[in-house]
Amino acid sequence: MNEVIKLLQSRCSVRKFTEQVIPQDVIEQLIICGQAAATSSFIQACTVIQVEDASKRNLLVDLAGGQAYVASAATFLVFCADMNRHKLVCDMHNSEMLSGYTEQFITATVDVALFAQNVMTAAQSLGIEGVYIGGIRNNIAEVSDLLKLPALVYPVFGMCLGYPAQEPDTKPRLPLSVVLKKDRYNDDNDTKTISEYDKQVREYYRSRTGGTKEQTWSEQIAGMLVKETRPHMKTYLKDRGFVLK
C-alpha cells in the first residue's frame, strides 16, 4: 500500500489539539492545495474565511451547537460556496449574470467539498489533523452576518485544524459491496450486509466509549432521519440568491 492510499484510508476526526500554532505559510500552502482540486467548468466557486479573532471564534462555538474545539483548534476555517465573485466578473464585462439556478448551487457546493478535502488531506500529510464542522449551519444566517458574507455566498461547513492531542481509531465504513455497484443499482443484498456491518459499528462504539454507547449504524441513521434537519436552510438559501429556479 503506498503512502497516499494509507493516509486516505486512515483518516479520522480529531477534536483535541495541542497549543502548537500552525504557521501562516503552512495554512496558505494548504489552501493552494485546495485550489488544485477539480472545479466544475473552471468555476472556482470556493472562498475560505480564516477566523482568527478570538471573540468571533467563541461566538461560532455557540452558533455551531457548543463545539468547544472551534475555539481551541489552532486554526478554524469556514468554507463558503461563492457565486458573488462571478457576478463581479460579469459586471467587469458588462454582462447580466443569470443567477439563482439550482445547478449553480450544486456546482458551487461540490467545488467547496472537493477543495476542502484536498485541504484536509494535505494537512494530514504534514501531521496536522482536524474535523469538519457542519454545525455552523445550525444558525447559518447568524454565521453569515458574523462573517459579513454578501448575497450569493453561503457557508457550507467549517474545519478545525491543529496538531493532534489524541489518536482516535478510524471509524469503520460501509462494506464495499454496499457502495460499489456494477452496471446498475442493485440493493438486493444490502440489508443483510448492513446488518453484519452493524455488529462492527456497535463494537467500535462500545470500545471507543468504554461501553457507554452501543449503537449500530442503521439505528443511528434511522433515528436521525425521522427528525427535521435544519428546515431553515431552504428559506436561507433563497434569501441568499440560491435555488431560485
N, C-alpha and C positions, 0 to 999 in steps of 0.2 A: 504494500500500500504506500503510495507516495505521500509526501508531507501535506500537500494541498487537500487531498481526499481525507487524510487523517484529521486535519484541522476542521474541515467541514462537518465530518461525522461526529466529532467530539464536542460540538457547540452546546453550551448550556447557559442558562440565565444566571448572572451573578448580581447580587444585590448588596453585598458588603464589600467595602473598599478601604484600602489604606489611605493615609493622608498625603501620599505622594502625588504631586501635581503632574499633569500631562503637559509637556512643553507645547507652546502655541504652534511651533513649526511642525510638530507631530500631528496636531489637530488639522492643520492645513493640508498636510500630506494625505491624511485620511479622507478629507473632503475631495481632494483631487482624485483619489481612488474611486470615490463615489461618482464623480463626474465621468469616469471612464466606463461606467455601466452602460448597457444598451439603453437607447432612448427612442421612443416611437417617432418616426419621421423627423428625427433630429430636433424634437420639440424642446428638449432640455427644460422640463417644467418643474424642477425641484429647487427650492430655496431652503437653506438651513439657517436657523437662528441659534447662535451660541449664547446661552443665557449665563452670564457671569454675575450679574447683580444679585447679591445675597437676599435682598428683600423680595425680589421677583421669584427667586428660587423657592423661598418659603411660601409665597402665595401659590406657586404651582404645586407644592406639596399638597395643600388643601384642595386645590381645584382638581387634582388628579386622584382624589379619594384618600388622602393621608399617606401616600407612599413616601416615607421619610428619605429614602435613598435618592430622590430627586434633588434634595438639598445636600446630601452627604457625598454624592459622587464627585469625582474630580472635575468632570465635565458633564454638562447637560445640554443636549442638542434637541431642537424641535424641527422636524422635517415637514415642510409645507408644500402642498401642491399649488403651483403658482402659474396662473394664466394672465396675471397682471402685466408681466413684462412683455407678453405677446401683444397686448393692447398697445403698450408703449411703442413696440416695433411697428405695428400697423399705423399708428399716428405718425411715426417717422416718415412713412411712405404715403401719407395722406390716404390711407385705406380704412374703410369702416370694418372693424372686426365683427364677425358674426359669432358671438359668444353664447354661452348657456347650453350648448349641446351636451347631451349625456356622454357622447363619445369623447368629447374633450375632457370631461370629468374622469372618465375611465383611463384615458391615456396619461393624464397628469398624475393620477393616483398610482398607476402602475410604475411610472417613471420614478416616483418617490420611493416605492418599495424596492425597486432594483438598485437605486442609488444607495439607500440606507443599508441594504445587505452587503454591498461592497464595502461600505464604511466599517461595518461590524466585523467582517472577515479580515479586513486589513488591520484593524485594531487588535484582533486576537492573534494575528501573526506576530505582533510586537509584544505579546504578553499582557495586553490590555483587555479587560473583559467588560461586559455590560448587560443591560436589559432594556427591552423596548417598553415604552410607557404609553399604552393605548388609553390609559385613564385620563389623559388630557382632553379627551372627547366627552368626558362626563359633564364638563362645564365649558364647552368649546367656544361659546360666544365670549365668555369672560377671558379665556386664554387669548383669543383673537384680539380683544381690546387691550389686554396687558402687553401684548407684543406689537400692537399697532399695525395689525395686518390689514391691508386695503381689500376692497372688493376683488373677487376673482382669485383670492388666496385663502386656503384653509389649512390648519394644522392637522396632519394625518396621524402623527404619533411623536412621542419624544424618545430620547435614547440617553440613558445613563452610561457613562464610560469612566473607568478608573482601573487602578491596579488592584487585583483581587485580594480580599482578605478571607475568602472561603473557596472551597473546591467542591461544589455540588456535583452529584452524579448526573450523567446525561439521562434525560427523561426518555423512556422507550417510545419509539414511534410506531405507527400502524404497520402491520406486516406488508411487505412489498406487493403481495398479490391483491391487496385491497386498493392499492394506489396505482399500480401499473396494470393497465388493460391492453389487450392486443386486438386490433382491428375494430372492436366495438365495445360499448359499455356493457359489462356483464357483472351483476352483483349476486349471482345465484349462490355463491358460497361465502359471501361476505359476512352474513350474520353468524355463521359458525366460526369463522376465522376471528371476527371481532370478539366473540365470547372467549376464545382462547387468549387473545391479546389482553382482555380484561383482567385475567389472572396475573399477568405480568405487571400491569399497571397497579393493581391492588398491592402486590408485593413491593413495588417501588415506593408507593406512598407509605406503606407500613414501615419499611426500612428507613425512609427519609425522616419520618416524624416520630420514630420510636413507638409506633403502634397507636398514635392518637388519630391518625387518618387512615381509613381503609375503604377507599372508594375506587371504583373501576372507571375506565374512560367513558364507557357508554352511560353509566349512571351520572357522571359529571356533565356530559353533553345533554342528556335527556332532561336533567334538572335545569340546565342553563337555558335551553331553547323553549321552555314553556313560560318564560318570563319576558316582559318587554325589554328591549335592548336599545337604550338611548333613542327614544322616539322623537326627541327634539332634532335629530340630525337632518331629517327631510326638510323641515322649515328653515333650519340654519343654512343648509346648502343653497336653497333657493334664494335666501336673503343675500348670500354671498355672490350670486350670479351663476351658480352651477345648476345642472339638471333642470333647466327651464324648458327644454324641448329635446 
